[in-house]
Structure formats: C-alpha cells, structure tokens
Amino acid sequence: MLKRENYLEKIREFYSSDIIKVIIGMRRCGKSVLLKQIIEEIKDSGINNQHIIYINFEDVSYSSIQDYKNLNNFIKDKIVDNKKYYLFFDEIQFVNEWEKAINSFKATLNVSIFITGSNSKLLSSELATLLSGRYVSFKINPFSFKEIVKLKNLTDPKEIEDAFNDYLMWGGMPQRFEYQSEEARNNYLMDVFNSIILKDIIKRNNISNVTLFERVMEYLVTNPSQTFSPKNMLNEFEKEKIPISTKTVYECLDYALSAMLFSKVSLYDIRGKKILSRKDKYYLTDLGLGQILNTNKKTQYGAYLENIVYNELIVRGYNVSIGNNNGKEIDFVATKHNQKEYYQVTFTLAEKTCEEREFGAYESIKDNYLKYVISTDKLDYSQNGIIHKNIIDWLLEED
C-alpha cells in the first residue's frame, strides 16, 4: 500500500485537534485508504482500538444510520469514558442532515472528527453554516505520476517513460494498478465512471432523462482541456437530432463538477487582473475516464498533457487560472504564497512554428515571475529567461 505522504503531512498536525477534518475527492480516488493510514498512525501513537470509531456509510452494515439522529445515537452508545475518541465517517453525504450530528459531537464530546465525501458541495448547504470556522478541508486526487513511480519502485529511465505513457492513457486511479490487461483496466474504469454517474449524480439529483445526461457526459469527458462552448455542443447534438437546451447543458456541468469528475478553470485577464466570465475550461480529475469513452476519436495528446499539468499544479497546492494576455492564451497562471508562475504546455516543440508560438505567448509579459514551457521534448529549449522542462522531469522534481 502506497503511503500518501503528500496528504498525510498536511493533515498530521490536526490529528488530535478538535477542529473537524474534511477530506473530499472523487469516488475511489483513495479517500478510504487515506483514512485507514491516518488510523494506523493514530494507533502507532498509542491510542487503542476502543477509542477509534470508523464508519463507512457505503457498507450495508451501517444502512440503518440514515439521518443525524441515528448517527448521534450510534456514536453516543459507543462512548463509555471521558478520554478522547477519534471518529472517522467515510462518505458521510449518505446521512441526512449529518452536519447536526457532527456539530453536536464537537460541542459536547471529547473527540477528534474526520469525515470524507465524494461531493464538492459537501459543505455548501445551509446546514453547513453550523460548522463554519470549525473545520479544515483537504482535497484528494488520484495518484500523481510521482506517486506511481514510487508505487512501482521505478528507477530505470525507460521504465519511467513507459509508466508515463501508461499514465497518459490510463490515469492514476489507485485500484486500476491491480489490473494488467487493457480489458481489465477498461472494465474497472468503466465501473468507476458508472458509479459516479449513477450514485453521485443521477440518484442524488433525481435526473429523469438518463440517456441525455450520459450523452452530455460522454461529450465532456472526450473533450478535455478545451474552452467550453455550449453552442458547439448544441450544434453537435442538433446534427444527431438530440434536443437539449443551454440551461440543461449547464445543469449537467454543475452535476459533474459536484461529483468532482471535472475541475472548472476560469480565464484570467493578466493585464486587467480580473476573471473573465463564461470563458472556462474543464479538466478531467483522471484521464483514464477519458480513455474508456474515447472510442471513435483520435487521442488528443496535447490536451491530455495539459490536463496532467493542471492536475499536478493542484496537487502541489497552487490556485490555477487560464491566462489571457492581450488576446494570447497562457495555459496556466499558477499562484501560491502570493507568487505567480506561468505555464505553457505543448506536446512537442520540434517544429519551429510551435516553438515560436509557445515562447512568444510570453513576449509582452514584463513581470519577473517564473515562466515555463512544458513538453515531451528531451532537448532543452530554454531561452530568454523562459524555462523549458521535459514533462517527466517536471512531474518528478521536488516541489
């Protein structure tokens, strides 16, 4: 089992704190395993099993806990002394009005609380105001490429390159590494995708036209890293004689974002220093989910590479926007600790026109923030203070 140190090191200082620890992430991205790793570390610190309570709400053994009253009664029956208890609630969104129970535990018991959920709006309801200022949240992603290299204990450059090509196509969902054949991987990822669609979106939002929703999702999943245009989608659907409105398109997008199937990134005007509305891009949380549905289209290597860089920047803790520099697009403006970095991403710089385009995008940006061009090229194209990085080298470097 790979220890997810990148996340554990951020959560450790809160282990015994009474502040609520909220861990969110797409279904099957590794939240449950992370909780179990936290439990093991807490046990290693000397806490005994009797003071650790773990509930996975997808386990039918706990199907009777359907609302906050059931949860409150269940936990209070388990607490028999005044010592600190460690409470772990996995996929808590299945409990109706769960915030009331969590707030009560924090206010009346000597507890440290950890909760996970597969919905980005886990803490956006009116009830969640009960927890305002009383929680810290952590977003978990599927395996990064660095984690994959560590998981497989790779050191040989050729093996690392092969692993990257595999990652580019099949993504980093943790459990998919248990399967070696393409058919088995495909079946597993299709099961993950269907679980997200059915459990986290269709049932949760009472979607009646399932066929239409699935068709919208297919369109989005197979067109990652593109500036989204509802008009283009409507035109394509019109050719297929599929009736759909702009309102429905944006509702479907919102559902997919809530289930963390995608991330939305807005366009940032570098000169005007403002966000430009309705100029968004959508990036897949895991590229493997794009692979399984991309049956009739050419693989978009450049778009996939851009998607990988976006996900890596998020894992590294950056806030990310798309840059607009006087009409020229900068793929990413990444900000952390009040410092910016700019990123251009392309599959290769081998053609002179491509090199001129990618480096030329920075021409009128006169600030002194770091500027990068990321590609698969092994030759160093760095020039005029702009740093070129090979994608594999960049993914494996220390943050």
N, C-alpha and C positions, 0 to 999 in steps of 0.2 A: 504494500500500500504506500503510495507516494504521500509524504507529509507535505501539506500545503503551507509551507513556511511563510510565503509572501502574505498570506492572510492571517495566519496564527500570530505572527509577530505584531500585527496591528491590534489584535483582539486581546492578547495576553494581559495587558495592563488593566483590563476591565474584568478579569475572571471573578474576583471577589467583590467587585463594586456592586452597589445596589442599583446602578443605572442599568436599564434594560438593553440587552444586546440584540439587535435586529439584523438578521442575515437574510438577504434576498438574492435570488438568482433564478434563472430559467430552470424548468424541470430537468432533473437528472444531470445538473452541471457539477454536482459534488457537495451540495449543502449538508446532506445527511452524514456523509463520510467526514466532513469537516467537524460537525458536531461531535461525532464519536472520537475524533482526535483531540478535541477540547476536553471531553470527558476523561480520556486516558491521562491527559496532562494533569487534570484536577485530581484524579486518583493518585497519580505519582507524587503529588504534593502532600499526600497524607489524608485526604478526605475519603471516608469509607462509603461503600455502596448504598448504605441505608440513607445517606444524606444526598443522594443523587437520584433524581426522578426524570426519566426520559419517556416522552410520549410521541410516537409517530402517528399522526392523525390519518395517514393512508393505510394504517394497519387496522383490519376489521376488528381486532381485539378491543379497540377503543371507539368503535362505531356508536356506542351509547352516549359518548360525550359530544352532544350536538350543539349545545349553547353554553353561555358563560356560567349559568347556574350549575349545570352538570360538571363543568370543569372545576368550578370553585369547590364543590362538594368532594370531588375525587381527590384533589390536592390536599385539602384540609384533613381528610381522613388519613393521609399518608404521613402527615407531620405530627410527630409524637413528643418532640422536645424543643428546647429553645436554641439549639445550635443552628448554624447557617445551613440551609438547604440549597442545592443547585438544581434549578428547574429547567428542563430542556423540552421545548414544544416545537416539533417538526411539522411543517406545513399547517400552520395554525389557522390559515384562512378558511379551513373547513368548519371551524367552530363559530357559530353565530354570535355576534357581539363579544368576541373574545377580549376586546380591549377592557371591558368592565372587570373581567376576572383578573387580568394581568395588573391593572391599576390597583385592585384590591389587594392582591398578593404583595405588591411593592409597598403599599401603605401600612399593611398590618402584620406582615411576616418578616422573619429574618431570612431573606432569600437573595440569591443571585439568579437572574432570569435570562435565558437565551431563547429566542424564537426565530424560526425560519419561515419563509413564504415564497411562493412562485408567482407573485403578482407585484408589479412595481408600485401599485396603488395601495399596498398593504397598510400604509399609514396616512392615507389621504382622506379617509372618511371623516365625518363629523365626530364620530366616536373617538377617533384617534387624537382629537384635541385633549382627551383625558391624559394622554401620555406626553403631551407637549413639554419639551425640555427635560424629559425623563428617560430618553433613550439615545443610543448611538447606533448608526446603521452602517452595514458593510455589504457591498455588492460583490457577489462571487461569480466568476466567469468559468467556462470550461477550461481545460488545460491550456496554458500558454505553450509556445514552442520550447521555451527553456525548460518548462516542467516535463515536456515529453522527452527531451534529450536526457534529463535526469532520470525519468522513469525507466527509460530503456538503457541507461548507463552507457551512452554512446560517446566515443572519443575519436573514432576514425572519421576523417572529413567526408569520405564517400558515403559512409553510413548516415552521417548527419545530413548530407544533401538529399539522400534518398528519403530520410524521415521528413525533411521539409516538403518534398514533392508530395508525399503522402498526406501531410498536414494541410497543404494547399487544396487537396481534393476532398479529404475526409474529415477535416476539422479536428477538434480536441475534446469531444465529449468523452469523459473518463472511461466509461464502460466499453466503449467501442474498441478499445485496445485489447480486449479479451478475445476479439474475433479476428482471424487471419484472412479468411477469404472475402472477396468483394461482395459475394452474395450475402454472407452472414452480416457483414458491416451494413450493407444496404438495408437488410431486414430489420436490424436493430435500430438504425437511424430513422427508418420509416415508422417504427413503433413509437419512438420518442416524439416524432413530429405529430403523429396521430393523437398521442396522449395530450400534447399541448393543445392541439386544435379542439379535441373533444372535451377534455376535463377542464382545461384552464380558460377556454374561450367560449365554445358553443354552449355548454351547460351553464356556465357562470353568467352568460349574457342572454340566455334564452333565445338564441338565434334560430329562426324558423327555416330560412332558406339556406340550408346547409350546403347544397351544391354550389350556389352562387358564392358563398363565403369561401369555400375551398378553392374555387377558381381564382378569386382575388388573391388569396394567399399564395397560390402557385405562381401568379404573375409577379408578386413582390419578391418571393424567395429566389426566383430565377433572374431577377434584375437588380442585384445588389449594387451599392456604391454609385447609384445614378441619382441625379437631381430629379426628384419626383414630380411628375406632371400628371394630374388626374385626367387631363384632356387626352394624353397619349393612351392611357389605359382605356378610357371610354371609347376612343376611336378603334382600338384593337377589339374590344368587346362588341362594338357595333358590327364589325366585319364578321364576327362569329354569331351575330344575331342574339347576343346576350343583353337583355335590358338591365341597366343599372344607372343609378344617379350619383352625382358627385357627393351628395350627403352620405350615401351608403358606402362609397369608397373610403371616406374619412372615418366613418364609424368602424369599418373593418381595420383600418390602420391603427386606430386607437386601441382596439381589442388586442391586436398583435403586439403593440408596444407594452400594454399592461402585462401581457404574458411573457414579456422580455424576449420574444422571438427576434425582435429588431431593436436597434437604438436609432433615435432620430437626432440628426445633427443639423443645426441651423447655419445659414450663411451669415458671416460677419464682415461688415464693411470696414476694412483695415483703416482707410483714411477717415471715414466718418465716425468710426468707433461705435457702431450700432449694429444690432441684429436686423437682418432683412427678412420680413415675414414671407411665408409661403415659398421659400427657397430652400427647402430641406432635402437632405439625403438620408437614406435609410441603409443601415449596415446590419448584416446578419450577426447574431450573437455567436453562431457557429456555422462555418462554411459547409460542414458536412450535410446540413439540412438543405443547402442549395444544390449539392451534388445529386441527391437522391431524386429530385424533381426535374433536374435539367436533362431530360431525355432526348429532346429534339433540337437543342440549341448548341452552338459552338461554345466551348468553355471560355469564359471571359477572364483570362489570366490577369490582365491589368486591373480589372475591377476586384478580383479576388485578392490580389496583392494589396490594394488599397484598403480592403476590408480588414486584412490581417494587421496592417499598420495601425488602423483605428483601434482595433480591439487591444493591441499591445499598449498603446498610449493610455487607454482607460485602465488597464491592469497596473500600469506604472503610476497611476494617480493623477493624471492630467485632466483638466477640463478642455474639451475639444470642440472647435468650430471649423467650418469651412471658410476660407478667406476669400474676400473679393477685393482685389487690388486694381482699382480703376478699370474694371471690366475683365481683368485677367484673374483666373481662379487659382488660389493657393489651396492645395488639397487639404491641409490641416494647419490651424493655428492652435497650438497646444500650450496651455498655461498652468503653471504650478508655482506656488510660493511667490506670486506676483511677477514671475519671469515667463516670457514667451519663448517659444521655439516654433519655427516654420518648417513644414514638411511638404515636399513634392514626391509623388510616388509614381513610378512607371515600370513596366516590365523590363525594358532594356533601353540603354542609351546608345546602342550600336549605330543607329542612323544619326547623321549629323543634324537633321531637322528636329529629331526628338531631343537631342542634347540641347540644342538652341532653345527649344520650347520650354523645357523643364527648368533650365538655369535662367532663361530670360524672364520667367514669371517673377523673379525677384528683383528685376532691374531697377524698378523705381521705389523699392522699399529701402529707405535710407537709415533705418534704426540699426542698432548694434546687436540685436538678438540673434541667436544661432539659427542658421538656415541650412536645411538638409535636403538632399535628393537621395531617395532610396530606390534601388533597383536590384535585379538579379545579377548584374554585371560584376565580375571579379576584378576587372581593371578599375583603378581609382581615377575617377573623372573630376575630382575636386578642383575648383577654380574660383578665383576672385573672392576668396573668403567663404565660399559656399562649400559645405562638406558633403561629399558623396559617400554613401555607405552601401555595402552589399547587404541585402535583406537578412541573410542568415547571420552574418556578423553582428548586425544591429540587434537582432532578436536575442542573441546570446550574450550581449555585453552586459556588464553590471550596471544597474540603474544608478 
